Amino acid sequence: MEYVTVTALSHPGLLREHNEDSLVAGPWTLCGTMTENPQTLVFPLGTPLVVAVADGIGGQPAGEVASALAVRQLAALGPSLDTEEAVRDALNLCNDAVYAAGRDPELNTMGTTVAGAVVLAESLLVFNVGDSRVLDATADGLRQVSVDDSPPLSPGRRTTSLVTQALGGTPDFSAITPHVREAPLSAGDRYLVCTDGLTDPVPEDALNDLLQLHSGGRAAFELWKSAIEAGGPDNITLALIAVGE
């Protein structure tokens, strides 16, 4: 039987007091907490399987609430996400949920990015809003398949903390234009879904080197360790998707 493994972890990093990241893998969610070790889940290939990370917007209230709302909504809708249109509709519902909760004055302007994939029997639906990423870990190297919602970088800069769209994040409702695309899926494929707490401090070529050397829990641990050794400036959340047979 063909199957999918999802190996995930979430950690606050070294400088943040709280973890405002959340994660979903099928019906399982991890919100605003810390995993001591990578956790691996195994799912049969067939029913739509959603795997995503959400990164609460720093400097604004209740990022952990916004990210948790997003992944819990995706977990509830996951089995129905079998088309690009269904994924777009789900992300719009996530945006609605964040703004609805934000009517509470203590939660107003909270927001979150989201990025992930829905694993189908023969294809993958990749999606994102914001700058969390989905990367295809091919034998020839990492290839980003999500689209960063970020302003153009200044000369000499590799990263920015600014985003041009997110779920929530503004005092008044703002519609989103989710990035959704379909990609073929084969046995042996691997994808990395992560927040910018991994990709900002660690260059893509370094991430690729680790994924060429390791898989599963060891790969997840080494990726996390690379962000920590680079200073761990932000919350670090990642999920490795692997298709087996």
N, C-alpha and C positions, 0 to 999 in steps of 0.2 A: 504494500500500500504506500502511495506517495504521501509525504507528510511535510510539515513546516515546523522548524524550531525557531523560537524567539528567545534570545538571551538578552536580558535587560538589567540595568542598574540605574540608580539615581542617588546623587550625593550633593551636599551643599557646597562643596569646594572648601577652600581654606580661608576665604575672606568674608563671605556672606554669613550673617547670623541665622538666616532662615533659608530653607529650600522652597522656592516658588515654582519649581517645575512639577509637572505631572506626566504620567505615562499610561497608555492603554495597550493591552494585547488581548484581543478577543474580549471576553467578559471580565478580564482581570485589570484592575486599575491600581496605580500607585501614585498617591497625591501628597505632595509637600512633605515627604519623609526621606529616609535614607536607607539604602540597602547595604548591609555590611559586605555582601558578596554578590556576584552576578547570579541572577535567577534564570533558569532555562525552562521554558514551557514547550510542550509538543502538541501540535494540532494536526488533525487529518486535513489533507488538501481537498477542497471542494466547496464547502460553505464559505461565503465571504468572511475573511478574517482581517479585522482592522488592527493595525499597529501604528501608534502615533505618539509623539511627544508634544507637550505644550509648555511654553516658557512664559511665566507671568512677567509683565512689563515692569522693570525696575524703576524706582523713583516715583511710582504711582501706587495708590493703596491696593492692598489685598490681591496681589498678583497670584498668590497661591489659590485664592478662591476662584479667580477667573480661569486658571489653567485646569483646576479640578472640574469646574462646570463643563469645560470643553471636552475633556476625555471621558467623563461620565456620560455625556450626551452621545459621543461616538460609540461608547461601549453598548449603550442601549439600542442604537440604530445599526450596529455593525452587521448583523446577518442580512440586512436589507440593502446593503451598499454594493449592488452588483453592476452598476453603470456609472459613467462619468456624471450624468445628470443627478443620480441619486447622491453621489458624494458632494456635488455642489450644493444640493438642497440641504444636506446634513450640516455642511459648514455654515450655511446661512442660518440654520436653526441654532447652531452654537453661538453665532454672533448675536442673534435675538436673545438667547438665554443670558449672555453676559450683560447686555444692555438692560434687560429686565431686572436682573439682580442689582445692577448699578443704580436703580432708582433709590435704593437705600443711600442716604447721604454719606455714610461711612465707606461705601463701596463705589461711589461715583468716580468715574474715569479709570476704574480698574480695567485691565486688558491683558491679552495673552497672544502669543504667536502659536501656531500649530503646524505640524508637518508629519506626514506619514504615508502609509500605503495600505491599500486593501488587496489582500492576496486572494485571487480567484483561481479556478482550476487550471487555466491556461494563460493567464495574464495577470498584470499588476496594475492597479490604479494608484498612481502617485499624486499626492496633493500637498499643498501648503498655502498658508497665509502668514506673511511675516518672514523672518530670516532663519528659523530653524530649518534643518536640511534633510534631504534624502539623497544618499550617495550609492551608486551602483558599484559594488566591489568586484570588478572584472579581473580576469587574469592579466590584462594589459594595464591595469591601474584603476584608480578611483575615478568615477565620472559623476558629476553632480546632475541629478535629474529633477530636482526641485528648482524653483526660481526665487532668488532672494528679493524680498520687497524692501530694498534699501536704496538710499540716494547714491549718486555716483561718488566713488571714493576720490579723495584728494590725492595728488601725486605723492607716491611714496608710502601711502597707507594701504594696508591689507584688509583691515576690518573697520567697521563702524557700529556703534550701538544704536543708531537711529533706524527706524523702520517707517516705511511709507504706507503700510496698512497692517491692521491687526484685528483680532476679534475684540470688540470694545475699545477702550483706551481714550475715548473723547467724552466730553460732557453731554453732548447730544448724539443721537443715533447717526451712524455712518455706515452705509452699505459697503459690502466687500466684493471683490472680484477674485474668487479663489482660483489658484492655478491647479488644474487637474489634467492629467494625461495618462494614456494607457501604454503599457510596455509589455512585450512578450515575456513569458516565464518558462524556464526550463529547469530540470533537475540540476543541482549544483550552483544555481544562482544565489548570490548573497547581496543583501542591501543593508546599509547602515543608516539608521534614522536617529538624529541627535539634535540637541539644543546647541546654541552657540557657545556654551560653556566648554564644549569640546573643540569646536572648529575655530574659535577665535584665538586661543592660546597655542594651538597645535597646527602647524601648516599641513596642507593636504598631502604632500609627499611623505611626511612622517606618519600620518595616519595610514597611508597606503602601504608603507613598509611594514607596519605592524600587522595589517590584515593579510599581507602576503606570507607572513611567518606563522600566524596563529589563526585559530578558529574557535567558535563557541565561547565558553566561559573564559578561557585564557585570553582570547582576543579582546573580550569586553574589559577584562581586568587590565590588560596592557594599555588599552585606549584610555581608560580612566586614569591609570598611573601616569601616562604621558601628560595629561592635563594638570594633574597635581604637581608633577615635577616642573611644569611651566608656570607654577605659581598658584594654580587653582583659583583664578580671580572671580569665577562665577559658578553658579550651580551647574552641575554636569549630569545630564541624563541622556542615555543612549539605549538603543535596541538594535540587535543584529538579527536580521531575518535570513534564514537559510532554508533552501528547498532540497529535501532529500528524496530518496526512493527506496 
